[in-house]
């Protein structure tokens, strides 16, 4: 059983680009020019050799008359769900840690300010002799 490694269906996007190419009687270089992306990137997508940047995904989907969201995998893979769960847990614990550190820093600053007030004499004013 293959492990699903993405939340985006690149294979379906590539198939849709190939189908549109055949239907419209275009070459990939024409599609790339119309979509506004590099021909090599589009060729690599259709051959399943590489993926597109998010900017290029938007351009290709726009050319197809659809949205990037329409190629999202309906159910995220288990590893994505687990990563999201860990990120949320980390975010909560990190927020608590940072709040505690902020309180310690604020207390240290208040202590330093008090020490400076208590231990620093105001400069004496002297008259200029002239």
Order of alpha helices (4+ residues) and beta strands (2+ residues): alpha-alpha-alpha-alpha-alpha
